[in-house]
Amino acid sequence: MPSRDIYHNTVKNALLKDGWTITHDPLRLEWGKKDLYVDLGAEQLIAAENAERKIAVEIKSFVGRSDIDDLEKALGQYILYYDILSEREPERVLYLAIRNSVYTDLFE
């Protein structure tokens, strides 16, 4: 079982407040003989459509020595999980959760 990022509970609580139901903590992905873990799996009922939205959320704290090094690792992990989810659970949308300050520093 992987260790949790320091913002795990913050992201989980934000999803709950937004009306999501946490279905997996963590979401296990089987790939061959290996098990991989996305930090959270969640679902939300869409009443108007009588359907559910499913997401997976990978949480990254970016507390290493280099934000670029952390970004490279996070993107590599995201791509791997995205590819597996595309085959195993194509209805589930994958998100990468990072702090707003990290997003601003890296992308704006």
C-alpha positions as CSV (number, residue, x, y, z in Angstrom):
1,M,0.0,0.0,0.0
2,P,1.5,3.3,-1.0
3,S,2.0,6.2,1.5
4,R,-0.4,9.1,1.4
5,D,0.5,12.5,0.2
6,I,0.4,15.3,2.8
7,Y,-2.7,16.8,1.1
8,H,-4.6,13.5,0.8
9,N,-7.2,14.4,3.4
10,T,-7.6,18.0,2.1
11,V,-8.4,16.7,-1.4
12,K,-10.7,14.0,0.0
13,N,-12.6,16.5,2.1
14,A,-13.0,18.9,-0.8
15,L,-14.5,16.1,-2.9
16,L,-16.9,15.1,-0.2
17,K,-18.0,18.8,0.2
18,D,-18.6,19.0,-3.5
19,G,-21.0,16.0,-3.4
20,W,-18.7,13.2,-4.4
21,T,-18.8,9.8,-2.7
22,I,-15.4,8.3,-2.1
23,T,-15.6,4.7,-3.4
24,H,-11.9,3.8,-3.2
25,D,-9.1,5.0,-1.0
26,P,-6.9,4.1,-2.8
27,L,-8.2,2.8,-6.1
28,R,-6.3,-0.3,-7.0
29,L,-5.4,-0.9,-10.7
30,E,-4.4,-4.4,-11.7
31,W,-1.9,-4.6,-14.5
32,G,-0.5,-8.0,-15.2
33,K,1.2,-9.2,-12.0
34,K,1.5,-5.7,-10.6
35,D,-0.9,-3.6,-8.6
36,L,-0.8,0.2,-8.9
37,Y,-2.8,2.6,-6.7
38,V,-4.4,5.9,-7.7
39,D,-5.0,7.9,-4.5
40,L,-8.8,8.2,-4.7
41,G,-11.7,6.9,-6.6
42,A,-15.0,8.7,-6.4
43,E,-18.5,8.8,-7.9
44,Q,-21.2,11.4,-8.2
45,L,-24.8,10.9,-9.1
46,I,-26.1,13.1,-11.9
47,A,-29.8,13.3,-11.0
48,A,-30.9,14.8,-14.3
49,E,-29.4,12.0,-16.3
50,N,-30.0,9.3,-13.8
51,A,-26.3,8.3,-14.2
52,E,-23.1,8.5,-12.3
53,R,-19.8,10.3,-13.1
54,K,-16.7,8.4,-12.0
55,I,-13.3,9.9,-11.4
56,A,-9.9,8.9,-10.1
57,V,-7.7,11.5,-8.4
58,E,-3.9,11.2,-8.1
59,I,-2.6,13.6,-5.4
60,K,0.8,15.1,-5.6
61,S,2.3,17.4,-2.9
62,F,5.3,18.7,-4.8
63,V,7.6,18.9,-1.7
64,G,10.8,17.6,-3.3
65,R,13.9,19.6,-4.0
66,S,12.7,20.6,-7.5
67,D,9.2,21.3,-8.8
68,I,10.3,20.2,-12.3
69,D,11.5,16.9,-11.0
70,D,8.3,16.4,-9.1
71,L,6.3,17.4,-12.2
72,E,8.2,14.8,-14.4
73,K,7.4,12.1,-11.9
74,A,3.8,13.2,-11.5
75,L,3.2,13.3,-15.3
76,G,4.8,9.9,-15.8
77,Q,2.6,8.4,-13.1
78,Y,-0.4,10.2,-14.6
79,I,0.2,8.9,-18.1
80,L,0.7,5.3,-16.8
81,Y,-2.6,5.5,-14.8
82,Y,-4.4,7.1,-17.7
83,D,-3.4,4.4,-20.1
84,I,-4.5,1.6,-17.7
85,L,-7.8,3.3,-16.8
86,S,-8.5,3.8,-20.5
87,E,-8.5,0.0,-20.9
88,R,-9.9,-1.1,-17.5
89,E,-12.4,1.6,-16.6
90,P,-12.8,3.9,-19.7
91,E,-15.8,5.7,-18.0
92,R,-13.6,7.0,-15.2
93,V,-11.9,10.4,-15.7
94,L,-8.4,10.8,-14.2
95,Y,-7.4,14.0,-12.4
96,L,-4.1,15.2,-11.0
97,A,-4.5,17.2,-7.8
98,I,-1.8,19.7,-6.9
99,R,-1.7,22.9,-4.8
100,N,-2.8,26.1,-6.4
101,S,0.6,27.7,-5.7
102,V,2.4,24.9,-7.6
103,Y,0.0,25.3,-10.5
104,T,0.6,29.0,-10.6
105,D,4.4,28.6,-10.4
106,L,4.6,26.0,-13.1
107,F,1.9,26.9,-15.6
108,E,1.1,30.6,-15.4
